[in-house]
Amino acid sequence: MNMADMFGKLTEFQKKMDEVKEQLNQLEVEAEAGGGMVKVIANGNREITSIKLDRDIIDPNDTEMLEDLIIAGINQALKKAEEASQDKMAEVTKGMLPGGLDLGNLGMK
């Protein structure tokens, strides 16, 4: 592969990465905790975009339980967002990178 071909591949790869980043920003995943009493939505870039709390769960005398459920919901949403992100990245990089190349070391997982 000559330098012009390599540069062309890198440019194509960067363009696809920009497209994926935008798609991930639009992608939403939802997670629940406490039997649906806490709902958390995150985007594919692993950013929390919404938290909904069932009014029945709000007890001023037991804030610890609410805090635990919020943390559980957030962790589930972030895990789902990470999985969705990895799936999307695998789609884009399939066939473009040499087999076994791990993008995790480049901050692109």
Biopython code that builds the backbone (N, CA, C, O; Angstrom):
import numpy as np
from Bio.PDB.StructureBuilder import StructureBuilder

atoms = [
    (1, "MET", "N", (0.853, -1.179, 0.000)),
    (1, "MET", "CA", (0.000, 0.000, 0.000)),
    (1, "MET", "C", (0.899, 1.243, 0.000)),
    (1, "MET", "O", (1.803, 1.353, 0.829)),
    (2, "ASN", "N", (0.656, 2.166, -0.918)),
    (2, "ASN", "CA", (1.474, 3.372, -0.955)),
    (2, "ASN", "C", (0.902, 4.421, 0.005)),
    (2, "ASN", "O", (-0.179, 4.241, 0.567)),
    (3, "MET", "N", (1.637, 5.506, 0.181)),
    (3, "MET", "CA", (1.254, 6.551, 1.144)),
    (3, "MET", "C", (-0.069, 7.216, 0.768)),
    (3, "MET", "O", (-0.866, 7.544, 1.646)),
    (4, "ALA", "N", (-0.306, 7.414, -0.509)),
    (4, "ALA", "CA", (-1.559, 8.044, -0.943)),
    (4, "ALA", "C", (-2.751, 7.153, -0.594)),
    (4, "ALA", "O", (-3.786, 7.637, -0.134)),
    (5, "ASP", "N", (-2.594, 5.851, -0.817)),
    (5, "ASP", "CA", (-3.667, 4.913, -0.465)),
    (5, "ASP", "C", (-3.899, 4.900, 1.042)),
    (5, "ASP", "O", (-5.040, 4.892, 1.505)),
    (6, "MET", "N", (-2.800, 4.898, 1.805)),
    (6, "MET", "CA", (-2.916, 4.880, 3.261)),
    (6, "MET", "C", (-3.602, 6.160, 3.755)),
    (6, "MET", "O", (-4.469, 6.105, 4.627)),
    (7, "PHE", "N", (-3.217, 7.295, 3.199)),
    (7, "PHE", "CA", (-3.839, 8.555, 3.592)),
    (7, "PHE", "C", (-5.326, 8.555, 3.245)),
    (7, "PHE", "O", (-6.157, 9.031, 4.019)),
    (8, "GLY", "N", (-5.645, 8.016, 2.075)),
    (8, "GLY", "CA", (-7.047, 7.924, 1.662)),
    (8, "GLY", "C", (-7.853, 7.060, 2.622)),
    (8, "GLY", "O", (-8.983, 7.403, 2.971)),
    (9, "LYS", "N", (-7.276, 5.938, 3.049)),
    (9, "LYS", "CA", (-7.948, 5.048, 4.008)),
    (9, "LYS", "C", (-8.139, 5.759, 5.347)),
    (9, "LYS", "O", (-9.197, 5.650, 5.967)),
    (10, "LEU", "N", (-7.123, 6.480, 5.786)),
    (10, "LEU", "CA", (-7.233, 7.201, 7.057)),
    (10, "LEU", "C", (-8.301, 8.288, 6.995)),
    (10, "LEU", "O", (-9.056, 8.478, 7.948)),
    (11, "THR", "N", (-8.361, 8.990, 5.887)),
    (11, "THR", "CA", (-9.371, 10.022, 5.703)),
    (11, "THR", "C", (-10.772, 9.403, 5.697)),
    (11, "THR", "O", (-11.697, 9.930, 6.316)),
    (12, "GLU", "N", (-10.912, 8.291, 4.998)),
    (12, "GLU", "CA", (-12.197, 7.581, 4.956)),
    (12, "GLU", "C", (-12.584, 7.096, 6.353)),
    (12, "GLU", "O", (-13.740, 7.212, 6.760)),
    (13, "PHE", "N", (-11.612, 6.556, 7.076)),
    (13, "PHE", "CA", (-11.855, 6.066, 8.428)),
    (13, "PHE", "C", (-12.293, 7.214, 9.340)),
    (13, "PHE", "O", (-13.238, 7.057, 10.113)),
    (14, "GLN", "N", (-11.628, 8.350, 9.262)),
    (14, "GLN", "CA", (-11.979, 9.507, 10.100)),
    (14, "GLN", "C", (-13.396, 9.994, 9.791)),
    (14, "GLN", "O", (-14.146, 10.346, 10.702)),
    (15, "LYS", "N", (-13.757, 10.013, 8.526)),
    (15, "LYS", "CA", (-15.098, 10.433, 8.128)),
    (15, "LYS", "C", (-16.148, 9.482, 8.723)),
    (15, "LYS", "O", (-17.176, 9.916, 9.243)),
    (16, "LYS", "N", (-15.863, 8.182, 8.632)),
    (16, "LYS", "CA", (-16.788, 7.203, 9.196)),
    (16, "LYS", "C", (-16.867, 7.338, 10.719)),
    (16, "LYS", "O", (-17.944, 7.196, 11.298)),
    (17, "MET", "N", (-15.753, 7.607, 11.359)),
    (17, "MET", "CA", (-15.745, 7.778, 12.814)),
    (17, "MET", "C", (-16.593, 8.991, 13.215)),
    (17, "MET", "O", (-17.319, 8.934, 14.207)),
    (18, "ASP", "N", (-16.506, 10.074, 12.459)),
    (18, "ASP", "CA", (-17.325, 11.251, 12.735)),
    (18, "ASP", "C", (-18.811, 10.931, 12.586)),
    (18, "ASP", "O", (-19.636, 11.378, 13.383)),
    (19, "GLU", "N", (-19.139, 10.155, 11.558)),
    (19, "GLU", "CA", (-20.534, 9.749, 11.352)),
    (19, "GLU", "C", (-21.030, 8.883, 12.504)),
    (19, "GLU", "O", (-22.156, 9.047, 12.975)),
    (20, "VAL", "N", (-20.191, 7.970, 12.949)),
    (20, "VAL", "CA", (-20.568, 7.081, 14.048)),
    (20, "VAL", "C", (-20.773, 7.882, 15.329)),
    (20, "VAL", "O", (-21.713, 7.628, 16.082)),
    (21, "LYS", "N", (-19.903, 8.836, 15.568)),
    (21, "LYS", "CA", (-20.029, 9.665, 16.770)),
    (21, "LYS", "C", (-21.386, 10.376, 16.789)),
    (21, "LYS", "O", (-22.038, 10.448, 17.830)),
    (22, "GLU", "N", (-21.799, 10.891, 15.655)),
    (22, "GLU", "CA", (-23.095, 11.559, 15.566)),
    (22, "GLU", "C", (-24.233, 10.555, 15.751)),
    (22, "GLU", "O", (-25.218, 10.850, 16.429)),
    (23, "GLN", "N", (-24.100, 9.376, 15.153)),
    (23, "GLN", "CA", (-25.123, 8.344, 15.329)),
    (23, "GLN", "C", (-25.225, 7.923, 16.785)),
    (23, "GLN", "O", (-26.326, 7.708, 17.293)),
    (24, "LEU", "N", (-24.093, 7.803, 17.461)),
    (24, "LEU", "CA", (-24.103, 7.427, 18.873)),
    (24, "LEU", "C", (-24.750, 8.505, 19.731)),
    (24, "LEU", "O", (-25.396, 8.205, 20.735)),
    (25, "ASN", "N", (-24.578, 9.742, 19.337)),
    (25, "ASN", "CA", (-25.204, 10.837, 20.073)),
    (25, "ASN", "C", (-26.728, 10.755, 19.960)),
    (25, "ASN", "O", (-27.439, 11.140, 20.888)),
    (26, "GLN", "N", (-27.230, 10.257, 18.831)),
    (26, "GLN", "CA", (-28.666, 10.128, 18.601)),
    (26, "GLN", "C", (-29.253, 8.850, 19.209)),
    (26, "GLN", "O", (-30.444, 8.793, 19.515)),
    (27, "LEU", "N", (-28.416, 7.834, 19.380)),
    (27, "LEU", "CA", (-28.861, 6.550, 19.914)),
    (27, "LEU", "C", (-29.238, 6.690, 21.385)),
    (27, "LEU", "O", (-28.532, 7.349, 22.148)),
    (28, "GLU", "N", (-30.334, 6.080, 21.781)),
    (28, "GLU", "CA", (-30.746, 6.108, 23.183)),
    (28, "GLU", "C", (-30.947, 4.696, 23.697)),
    (28, "GLU", "O", (-31.497, 3.840, 23.005)),
    (29, "VAL", "N", (-30.493, 4.462, 24.926)),
    (29, "VAL", "CA", (-30.751, 3.208, 25.623)),
    (29, "VAL", "C", (-31.428, 3.551, 26.935)),
    (29, "VAL", "O", (-31.171, 4.599, 27.529)),
    (30, "GLU", "N", (-32.298, 2.654, 27.380)),
    (30, "GLU", "CA", (-33.021, 2.881, 28.628)),
    (30, "GLU", "C", (-32.763, 1.721, 29.574)),
    (30, "GLU", "O", (-32.727, 0.561, 29.164)),
    (31, "ALA", "N", (-32.585, 2.053, 30.842)),
    (31, "ALA", "CA", (-32.414, 1.038, 31.876)),
    (31, "ALA", "C", (-33.358, 1.370, 33.022)),
    (31, "ALA", "O", (-33.738, 2.522, 33.232)),
    (32, "GLU", "N", (-33.723, 0.324, 33.755)),
    (32, "GLU", "CA", (-34.635, 0.500, 34.880)),
    (32, "GLU", "C", (-34.036, -0.131, 36.129)),
    (32, "GLU", "O", (-33.222, -1.052, 36.053)),
    (33, "ALA", "N", (-34.458, 0.386, 37.277)),
    (33, "ALA", "CA", (-34.088, -0.190, 38.565)),
    (33, "ALA", "C", (-35.322, -0.123, 39.455)),
    (33, "ALA", "O", (-36.223, 0.687, 39.241)),
    (34, "GLY", "N", (-35.339, -0.983, 40.444)),
    (34, "GLY", "CA", (-36.470, -0.979, 41.371)),
    (34, "GLY", "C", (-37.772, -1.349, 40.701)),
    (34, "GLY", "O", (-38.817, -0.780, 41.014)),
    (35, "GLY", "N", (-37.721, -2.301, 39.778)),
    (35, "GLY", "CA", (-38.937, -2.720, 39.103)),
    (35, "GLY", "C", (-39.558, -1.633, 38.255)),
    (35, "GLY", "O", (-40.778, -1.579, 38.100)),
    (36, "GLY", "N", (-38.727, -0.768, 37.707)),
    (36, "GLY", "CA", (-39.216, 0.297, 36.833)),
    (36, "GLY", "C", (-39.511, 1.600, 37.555)),
    (36, "GLY", "O", (-39.992, 2.554, 36.944)),
    (37, "MET", "N", (-39.225, 1.647, 38.852)),
    (37, "MET", "CA", (-39.500, 2.876, 39.598)),
    (37, "MET", "C", (-38.472, 3.965, 39.294)),
    (37, "MET", "O", (-38.734, 5.150, 39.499)),
    (38, "VAL", "N", (-37.303, 3.557, 38.806)),
    (38, "VAL", "CA", (-36.271, 4.485, 38.353)),
    (38, "VAL", "C", (-35.951, 4.124, 36.913)),
    (38, "VAL", "O", (-35.606, 2.980, 36.618)),
    (39, "LYS", "N", (-36.065, 5.096, 36.016)),
    (39, "LYS", "CA", (-35.731, 4.889, 34.603)),
    (39, "LYS", "C", (-34.650, 5.887, 34.214)),
    (39, "LYS", "O", (-34.747, 7.084, 34.483)),
    (40, "VAL", "N", (-33.629, 5.356, 33.578)),
    (40, "VAL", "CA", (-32.493, 6.187, 33.170)),
    (40, "VAL", "C", (-32.283, 6.004, 31.675)),
    (40, "VAL", "O", (-32.270, 4.880, 31.174)),
    (41, "ILE", "N", (-32.119, 7.110, 30.970)),
    (41, "ILE", "CA", (-31.830, 7.082, 29.532)),
    (41, "ILE", "C", (-30.435, 7.666, 29.321)),
    (41, "ILE", "O", (-30.081, 8.704, 29.881)),
    (42, "ALA", "N", (-29.654, 6.965, 28.494)),
    (42, "ALA", "CA", (-28.320, 7.428, 28.128)),
    (42, "ALA", "C", (-28.196, 7.377, 26.617)),
    (42, "ALA", "O", (-28.903, 6.619, 25.954)),
    (43, "ASN", "N", (-27.295, 8.187, 26.075)),
    (43, "ASN", "CA", (-27.042, 8.110, 24.637)),
    (43, "ASN", "C", (-25.848, 7.200, 24.381)),
    (43, "ASN", "O", (-25.198, 6.740, 25.320)),
    (44, "GLY", "N", (-25.566, 6.946, 23.125)),
    (44, "GLY", "CA", (-24.482, 6.052, 22.753)),
    (44, "GLY", "C", (-23.100, 6.577, 23.079)),
    (44, "GLY", "O", (-22.119, 5.838, 23.005)),
    (45, "ASN", "N", (-23.014, 7.854, 23.440)),
    (45, "ASN", "CA", (-21.737, 8.429, 23.862)),
    (45, "ASN", "C", (-21.565, 8.341, 25.367)),
    (45, "ASN", "O", (-20.690, 8.986, 25.943)),
    (46, "ARG", "N", (-22.413, 7.532, 26.002)),
    (46, "ARG", "CA", (-22.362, 7.268, 27.436)),
    (46, "ARG", "C", (-22.598, 8.519, 28.272)),
    (46, "ARG", "O", (-21.914, 8.766, 29.265)),
    (47, "GLU", "N", (-23.582, 9.298, 27.843)),
    (47, "GLU", "CA", (-24.013, 10.482, 28.589)),
    (47, "GLU", "C", (-25.454, 10.258, 29.046)),
    (47, "GLU", "O", (-26.304, 9.857, 28.252)),
    (48, "ILE", "N", (-25.725, 10.515, 30.320)),
    (48, "ILE", "CA", (-27.078, 10.385, 30.850)),
    (48, "ILE", "C", (-27.890, 11.559, 30.323)),
    (48, "ILE", "O", (-27.489, 12.714, 30.471)),
    (49, "THR", "N", (-29.036, 11.263, 29.705)),
    (49, "THR", "CA", (-29.865, 12.326, 29.140)),
    (49, "THR", "C", (-31.173, 12.515, 29.892)),
    (49, "THR", "O", (-31.834, 13.543, 29.743)),
    (50, "SER", "N", (-31.554, 11.513, 30.712)),
    (50, "SER", "CA", (-32.824, 11.630, 31.422)),
    (50, "SER", "C", (-32.871, 10.646, 32.583)),
    (50, "SER", "O", (-32.383, 9.521, 32.483)),
    (51, "ILE", "N", (-33.468, 11.090, 33.686)),
    (51, "ILE", "CA", (-33.758, 10.209, 34.818)),
    (51, "ILE", "C", (-35.200, 10.485, 35.218)),
    (51, "ILE", "O", (-35.580, 11.630, 35.461)),
    (52, "LYS", "N", (-35.996, 9.429, 35.285)),
    (52, "LYS", "CA", (-37.395, 9.538, 35.703)),
    (52, "LYS", "C", (-37.584, 8.726, 36.981)),
    (52, "LYS", "O", (-37.140, 7.582, 37.073)),
    (53, "LEU", "N", (-38.244, 9.328, 37.959)),
    (53, "LEU", "CA", (-38.507, 8.667, 39.231)),
    (53, "LEU", "C", (-40.005, 8.541, 39.442)),
    (53, "LEU", "O", (-40.752, 9.506, 39.279)),
    (54, "ASP", "N", (-40.435, 7.340, 39.804)),
    (54, "ASP", "CA", (-41.828, 7.129, 40.177)),
    (54, "ASP", "C", (-42.053, 7.853, 41.514)),
    (54, "ASP", "O", (-41.247, 7.721, 42.435)),
    (55, "ARG", "N", (-43.115, 8.592, 41.611)),
    (55, "ARG", "CA", (-43.379, 9.371, 42.830)),
    (55, "ARG", "C", (-43.457, 8.498, 44.084)),
    (55, "ARG", "O", (-43.116, 8.948, 45.177)),
    (56, "ASP", "N", (-43.903, 7.258, 43.927)),
    (56, "ASP", "CA", (-44.042, 6.369, 45.083)),
    (56, "ASP", "C", (-42.704, 6.022, 45.722)),
    (56, "ASP", "O", (-42.657, 5.606, 46.880)),
    (57, "ILE", "N", (-41.631, 6.188, 44.983)),
    (57, "ILE", "CA", (-40.315, 5.822, 45.510)),
    (57, "ILE", "C", (-39.683, 6.960, 46.317)),
    (57, "ILE", "O", (-38.706, 6.744, 47.034)),
    (58, "ILE", "N", (-40.228, 8.143, 46.204)),
    (58, "ILE", "CA", (-39.644, 9.297, 46.891)),
    (58, "ILE", "C", (-40.144, 9.330, 48.331)),
    (58, "ILE", "O", (-41.291, 9.680, 48.607)),
    (59, "ASP", "N", (-39.240, 8.951, 49.243)),
    (59, "ASP", "CA", (-39.538, 8.927, 50.670)),
    (59, "ASP", "C", (-38.451, 9.721, 51.388)),
    (59, "ASP", "O", (-37.307, 9.273, 51.463)),
    (60, "PRO", "N", (-38.797, 10.893, 51.915)),
    (60, "PRO", "CA", (-37.779, 11.716, 52.588)),
    (60, "PRO", "C", (-37.095, 11.001, 53.750)),
    (60, "PRO", "O", (-35.998, 11.384, 54.157)),
    (61, "ASN", "N", (-37.729, 9.979, 54.276)),
    (61, "ASN", "CA", (-37.147, 9.248, 55.399)),
    (61, "ASN", "C", (-36.248, 8.094, 54.956)),
    (61, "ASN", "O", (-35.611, 7.453, 55.792)),
    (62, "ASP", "N", (-36.191, 7.828, 53.668)),
    (62, "ASP", "CA", (-35.359, 6.739, 53.159)),
    (62, "ASP", "C", (-34.669, 7.159, 51.870)),
    (62, "ASP", "O", (-34.882, 6.563, 50.815)),
    (63, "THR", "N", (-33.851, 8.181, 51.967)),
    (63, "THR", "CA", (-33.141, 8.663, 50.775)),
    (63, "THR", "C", (-32.066, 7.685, 50.317)),
    (63, "THR", "O", (-31.705, 7.663, 49.140)),
    (64, "GLU", "N", (-31.556, 6.878, 51.239)),
    (64, "GLU", "CA", (-30.500, 5.927, 50.882)),
    (64, "GLU", "C", (-30.987, 4.922, 49.836)),
    (64, "GLU", "O", (-30.250, 4.606, 48.902)),
    (65, "MET", "N", (-32.213, 4.418, 49.977)),
    (65, "MET", "CA", (-32.753, 3.471, 49.006)),
    (65, "MET", "C", (-32.886, 4.138, 47.633)),
    (65, "MET", "O", (-32.537, 3.541, 46.615)),
    (66, "LEU", "N", (-33.387, 5.368, 47.609)),
    (66, "LEU", "CA", (-33.534, 6.094, 46.346)),
    (66, "LEU", "C", (-32.174, 6.312, 45.693)),
    (66, "LEU", "O", (-32.025, 6.122, 44.486)),
    (67, "GLU", "N", (-31.195, 6.707, 46.479)),
    (67, "GLU", "CA", (-29.844, 6.911, 45.949)),
    (67, "GLU", "C", (-29.299, 5.621, 45.348)),
    (67, "GLU", "O", (-28.709, 5.643, 44.268)),
    (68, "ASP", "N", (-29.491, 4.492, 46.042)),
    (68, "ASP", "CA", (-29.010, 3.203, 45.544)),
    (68, "ASP", "C", (-29.681, 2.825, 44.229)),
    (68, "ASP", "O", (-29.027, 2.321, 43.316)),
    (69, "LEU", "N", (-30.991, 3.070, 44.134)),
    (69, "LEU", "CA", (-31.710, 2.740, 42.902)),
    (69, "LEU", "C", (-31.278, 3.635, 41.742)),
    (69, "LEU", "O", (-31.174, 3.174, 40.605)),
    (70, "ILE", "N", (-31.029, 4.901, 42.024)),
    (70, "ILE", "CA", (-30.555, 5.809, 40.970)),
    (70, "ILE", "C", (-29.182, 5.356, 40.471)),
    (70, "ILE", "O", (-28.935, 5.329, 39.265)),
    (71, "ILE", "N", (-28.306, 5.007, 41.384)),
    (71, "ILE", "CA", (-26.970, 4.528, 40.999)),
    (71, "ILE", "C", (-27.093, 3.255, 40.163)),
    (71, "ILE", "O", (-26.422, 3.116, 39.140)),
    (72, "ALA", "N", (-27.948, 2.327, 40.596)),
    (72, "ALA", "CA", (-28.132, 1.076, 39.852)),
    (72, "ALA", "C", (-28.657, 1.361, 38.444)),
    (72, "ALA", "O", (-28.186, 0.764, 37.476)),
    (73, "GLY", "N", (-29.626, 2.264, 38.324)),
    (73, "GLY", "CA", (-30.174, 2.614, 37.013)),
    (73, "GLY", "C", (-29.139, 3.257, 36.114)),
    (73, "GLY", "O", (-29.053, 2.935, 34.929)),
    (74, "ILE", "N", (-28.357, 4.159, 36.668)),
    (74, "ILE", "CA", (-27.308, 4.825, 35.893)),
    (74, "ILE", "C", (-26.273, 3.812, 35.425)),
    (74, "ILE", "O", (-25.870, 3.829, 34.262)),
    (75, "ASN", "N", (-25.842, 2.938, 36.314)),
    (75, "ASN", "CA", (-24.840, 1.939, 35.930)),
    (75, "ASN", "C", (-25.356, 1.023, 34.829)),
    (75, "ASN", "O", (-24.612, 0.681, 33.909)),
    (76, "GLN", "N", (-26.612, 0.625, 34.912)),
    (76, "GLN", "CA", (-27.195, -0.224, 33.858)),
    (76, "GLN", "C", (-27.272, 0.533, 32.532)),
    (76, "GLN", "O", (-26.956, -0.020, 31.479)),
    (77, "ALA", "N", (-27.689, 1.787, 32.586)),
    (77, "ALA", "CA", (-27.795, 2.575, 31.354)),
    (77, "ALA", "C", (-26.425, 2.776, 30.709)),
    (77, "ALA", "O", (-26.289, 2.670, 29.490)),
    (78, "LEU", "N", (-25.418, 3.062, 31.521)),
    (78, "LEU", "CA", (-24.072, 3.257, 30.983)),
    (78, "LEU", "C", (-23.518, 1.958, 30.396)),
    (78, "LEU", "O", (-22.816, 1.981, 29.386)),
    (79, "LYS", "N", (-23.833, 0.835, 31.026)),
    (79, "LYS", "CA", (-23.389, -0.452, 30.485)),
    (79, "LYS", "C", (-24.050, -0.716, 29.134)),
    (79, "LYS", "O", (-23.382, -1.146, 28.194)),
    (80, "LYS", "N", (-25.347, -0.464, 29.031)),
    (80, "LYS", "CA", (-26.048, -0.655, 27.759)),
    (80, "LYS", "C", (-25.498, 0.294, 26.696)),
    (80, "LYS", "O", (-25.344, -0.095, 25.538)),
    (81, "ALA", "N", (-25.203, 1.530, 27.080)),
    (81, "ALA", "CA", (-24.658, 2.500, 26.130)),
    (81, "ALA", "C", (-23.281, 2.060, 25.645)),
    (81, "ALA", "O", (-22.964, 2.202, 24.464)),
    (82, "GLU", "N", (-22.471, 1.531, 26.540)),
    (82, "GLU", "CA", (-21.142, 1.042, 26.170)),
    (82, "GLU", "C", (-21.254, -0.116, 25.180)),
    (82, "GLU", "O", (-20.522, -0.168, 24.192)),
    (83, "GLU", "N", (-22.169, -1.037, 25.450)),
    (83, "GLU", "CA", (-22.367, -2.178, 24.549)),
    (83, "GLU", "C", (-22.844, -1.711, 23.177)),
    (83, "GLU", "O", (-22.365, -2.198, 22.152)),
    (84, "ALA", "N", (-23.780, -0.774, 23.155)),
    (84, "ALA", "CA", (-24.286, -0.242, 21.885)),
    (84, "ALA", "C", (-23.165, 0.464, 21.120)),
    (84, "ALA", "O", (-23.059, 0.340, 19.900)),
    (85, "SER", "N", (-22.345, 1.194, 21.842)),
    (85, "SER", "CA", (-21.226, 1.903, 21.230)),
    (85, "SER", "C", (-20.226, 0.924, 20.623)),
    (85, "SER", "O", (-19.758, 1.122, 19.502)),
    (86, "GLN", "N", (-19.905, -0.121, 21.358)),
    (86, "GLN", "CA", (-18.957, -1.117, 20.842)),
    (86, "GLN", "C", (-19.515, -1.827, 19.612)),
    (86, "GLN", "O", (-18.787, -2.090, 18.655)),
    (87, "ASP", "N", (-20.805, -2.133, 19.644)),
    (87, "ASP", "CA", (-21.430, -2.773, 18.483)),
    (87, "ASP", "C", (-21.355, -1.870, 17.254)),
    (87, "ASP", "O", (-21.032, -2.326, 16.157)),
    (88, "LYS", "N", (-21.654, -0.593, 17.447)),
    (88, "LYS", "CA", (-21.628, 0.361, 16.332)),
    (88, "LYS", "C", (-20.199, 0.517, 15.799)),
    (88, "LYS", "O", (-19.992, 0.569, 14.587)),
    (89, "MET", "N", (-19.230, 0.591, 16.688)),
    (89, "MET", "CA", (-17.837, 0.730, 16.263)),
    (89, "MET", "C", (-17.382, -0.519, 15.507)),
    (89, "MET", "O", (-16.634, -0.420, 14.534)),
    (90, "ALA", "N", (-17.829, -1.682, 15.950)),
    (90, "ALA", "CA", (-17.452, -2.929, 15.267)),
    (90, "ALA", "C", (-18.009, -2.940, 13.851)),
    (90, "ALA", "O", (-17.351, -3.412, 12.924)),
    (91, "GLU", "N", (-19.231, -2.416, 13.682)),
    (91, "GLU", "CA", (-19.827, -2.340, 12.343)),
    (91, "GLU", "C", (-18.976, -1.482, 11.420)),
    (91, "GLU", "O", (-18.710, -1.855, 10.277)),
    (92, "VAL", "N", (-18.555, -0.339, 11.922)),
    (92, "VAL", "CA", (-17.828, 0.626, 11.100)),
    (92, "VAL", "C", (-16.420, 0.157, 10.781)),
    (92, "VAL", "O", (-15.947, 0.318, 9.656)),
    (93, "THR", "N", (-15.751, -0.421, 11.765)),
    (93, "THR", "CA", (-14.352, -0.776, 11.555)),
    (93, "THR", "C", (-14.182, -2.126, 10.873)),
    (93, "THR", "O", (-13.078, -2.470, 10.449)),
    (94, "LYS", "N", (-15.262, -2.895, 10.762)),
    (94, "LYS", "CA", (-15.174, -4.210, 10.129)),
    (94, "LYS", "C", (-14.658, -4.055, 8.690)),
    (94, "LYS", "O", (-15.215, -3.305, 7.889)),
    (95, "GLY", "N", (-13.610, -4.767, 8.400)),
    (95, "GLY", "CA", (-13.048, -4.746, 7.061)),
    (95, "GLY", "C", (-12.107, -3.584, 6.791)),
    (95, "GLY", "O", (-11.429, -3.562, 5.764)),
    (96, "MET", "N", (-12.057, -2.612, 7.706)),
    (96, "MET", "CA", (-11.168, -1.473, 7.489)),
    (96, "MET", "C", (-9.835, -1.635, 8.195)),
    (96, "MET", "O", (-8.815, -1.113, 7.747)),
    (97, "LEU", "N", (-9.852, -2.368, 9.313)),
    (97, "LEU", "CA", (-8.638, -2.498, 10.109)),
    (97, "LEU", "C", (-8.115, -3.926, 10.037)),
    (97, "LEU", "O", (-8.884, -4.870, 9.857)),
    (98, "PRO", "N", (-6.800, -4.075, 10.180)),
    (98, "PRO", "CA", (-6.240, -5.428, 10.195)),
    (98, "PRO", "C", (-6.836, -6.227, 11.344)),
    (98, "PRO", "O", (-7.108, -5.671, 12.409)),
    (99, "GLY", "N", (-7.038, -7.499, 11.146)),
    (99, "GLY", "CA", (-7.615, -8.356, 12.180)),
    (99, "GLY", "C", (-6.851, -8.262, 13.483)),
    (99, "GLY", "O", (-5.620, -8.236, 13.502)),
    (100, "GLY", "N", (-7.598, -8.211, 14.573)),
    (100, "GLY", "CA", (-6.988, -8.189, 15.891)),
    (100, "GLY", "C", (-6.548, -6.820, 16.361)),
    (100, "GLY", "O", (-6.059, -6.705, 17.485)),
    (101, "LEU", "N", (-6.696, -5.777, 15.563)),
    (101, "LEU", "CA", (-6.295, -4.448, 16.009)),
    (101, "LEU", "C", (-7.292, -3.961, 17.044)),
    (101, "LEU", "O", (-8.490, -3.882, 16.772)),
    (102, "ASP", "N", (-6.804, -3.639, 18.219)),
    (102, "ASP", "CA", (-7.639, -3.223, 19.339)),
    (102, "ASP", "C", (-7.641, -1.707, 19.414)),
    (102, "ASP", "O", (-6.611, -1.088, 19.679)),
    (103, "LEU", "N", (-8.816, -1.107, 19.177)),
    (103, "LEU", "CA", (-8.940, 0.349, 19.243)),
    (103, "LEU", "C", (-9.009, 0.847, 20.681)),
    (103, "LEU", "O", (-8.937, 2.054, 20.915)),
    (104, "GLY", "N", (-9.144, -0.046, 21.637)),
    (104, "GLY", "CA", (-9.243, 0.346, 23.034)),
    (104, "GLY", "C", (-8.021, 1.116, 23.497)),
    (104, "GLY", "O", (-8.142, 2.016, 24.328)),
    (105, "ASN", "N", (-6.861, 0.787, 22.985)),
    (105, "ASN", "CA", (-5.639, 1.475, 23.366)),
    (105, "ASN", "C", (-5.562, 2.884, 22.800)),
    (105, "ASN", "O", (-4.749, 3.694, 23.244)),
    (106, "LEU", "N", (-6.402, 3.173, 21.828)),
    (106, "LEU", "CA", (-6.412, 4.496, 21.224)),
    (106, "LEU", "C", (-7.569, 5.349, 21.739)),
    (106, "LEU", "O", (-7.830, 6.430, 21.212)),
    (107, "GLY", "N", (-8.261, 4.863, 22.767)),
    (107, "GLY", "CA", (-9.403, 5.587, 23.299)),
    (107, "GLY", "C", (-10.615, 5.527, 22.391)),
    (107, "GLY", "O", (-11.480, 6.399, 22.469)),
    (108, "MET", "N", (-10.701, 4.522, 21.532)),
    (108, "MET", "CA", (-11.775, 4.442, 20.547)),
    (108, "MET", "C", (-12.585, 3.168, 20.712)),
    (108, "MET", "O", (-13.084, 2.628, 19.725)),
    (109, "LYS", "N", (-12.725, 2.681, 21.919)),
    (109, "LYS", "CA", (-13.500, 1.461, 22.062)),
    (109, "LYS", "C", (-14.946, 1.732, 22.219)),
    (109, "LYS", "O", (-15.738, 0.799, 22.351)),
]
sb = StructureBuilder()
sb.init_structure("model")
sb.init_model(0)
sb.init_chain("A")
sb.init_seg("    ")
for serial, (resi, resn, name, xyz) in enumerate(atoms, 1):
    if name == "N":
        sb.init_residue(resn, " ", resi, " ")
    sb.init_atom(name, np.array(xyz, "f"), 0.0, 1.0, " ", f" {name:<3s}", serial, name[0])
structure = sb.get_structure()
